[in-house]
Amino acid sequence: MSDQISHLELDVEFCRGHFPNLSNGWVYMENAGGSYVPQSLIDRTVDYLSKGRTQPYDHYESGAVCKAGLDTGEEGLAAMLGVKREQLVIGANTTVNFYVLAQGLRGKMAEGDEIIVTNQDHEANIGCWRRLSESGIVLREWQVNADTGLLRVDDLKTLISPRTKLVCLTHASNIVAAINDIKSIAKIVHDAGALVCVDGVAYCPHAKLELVDWGVDFYGISLYKMLGPHLGVLYCKEGLTDYFTNQNHFFLEGRMPAMLNPGGRLYCSVACIAGVTDYIKSVYDKHFDAGTEVSPHEQYCKVFDLFGRHEEALATKLIDCLKSLPKVRLLGPATGSRTVRKATIAFVIDGMKSKDVMKAMSAKSKISIAASHFYSYRLVESLGIDTADGVVRVAMLHYNTLAEVQLLCDTLQSLVC
């Protein structure tokens, strides 16, 4: 990172100006459930629905608009992530994408083959694999430490065997938010002759993705949690089509990403992905030399570095507050460092229902947060927390402010003290 970038501060007000929902008088901190979208995405959506909304044929006007929208959306996303367009399966959501992938891999596995899953993950990256036990696949569980909710790599090493075909884990939990070292874990898995499938949904809104460098085989993200439309994207490393069976029409055999996308693309949503890349470019042009020729991936990396450093300040302020309050059990690392965790912060308060805390924050200060197990049921259960009530979760993004965090802290203090 250059000295210029390390000292550059994010213009948060400039960013907030792109999000109409932020002017509604509420503090929105449930971004892990779905972020707000920039005006550029709304504009792209209106434009597509006004002029396209047909099959993507280029021999008539509305069809050409549709095709151009799909091309712009898919090619722009691939360029931003630094991968090829055909490596991205753009489906309804990550749960569906992983389910389809599981069915595809099942077709090339034999009875007695082993898959390792964690109890730290969102159920999207657990349940679809556990179902394969009905086909004779053996499931092994990589368990978290019951006190911290964290995974230990040494435990993984004891689970891997010559029959291991796949290891599934999260990049960062949507509750404890600790970052797992995906690059080193992928090497361990590959050295054992297996593949690795990573749920990056809770990681991707907060930091740049270096999918090729990490060496992951499959990586899932949710665009609707990183400023985009309600879509899930599954990255697939090149050269893996021999590992899974075609899940689409027979005449699409061998064609990626179609093999893992039965039913095809959601045209309107895919077309408006371009609104995300438009926004990233706007932030880049505001903070850096817009006249310098830089690839979309480099722009994205620089912008997300700015986002990450701002979010680190937000997380540090909130975690310091939580550590100072009595009766509060902070879940995950007790630091705001972006190299250790992401700005999704969960906790429980002794003697108070999590859902009551959620409602009080809304009623007292118009702060939008949530309380649940957030589909990480097994993790919440392993931490000894009531799954029916769940945890309180504060999920911040780059458009949140230090003043908003202070309001949250003041409101929490009035509840606890």
Buried (B, 14 or more C-beta within 10 A) or exposed (E): EEEEBEEBEBBBEEBBBBBEEBEEEEBBBBBBBBBBBBBBBBBBBEBBEEBBBBEBEEEEEBBBBBBBBBBBBBBBBBBBBBBBBBBBBBBBBBBBBBBBBBBBBBEEBEEEBBBBBBBBBBBBBBBBBBBBEEEEBBBBBBBBEEEBBBBEEEBBEEBBEEBBBBBBBBBBBBBBBBBBEBEEBBBBBBEBEBBBBBBBBBBBBBBBBBBBEBBBBBBBBBBBBBBBBBBBBBBBBEEBBEBBBBBBEEEBEEBBBBBBBBEEBBBBBBBBBBBBBBBBBBBBEBBBEEEEEBEBBBBBBBBBBBBBBBBBBBBBBBBBBBEEBEEBBBBBBEBBEBEBBBBBBBBBBEEBBBBBBBEBBBEBBBBBBBBBBBBBBBBBEBBEBEBEBBBBBBBBBBBBBEEBBEBBBEBBEEBBE
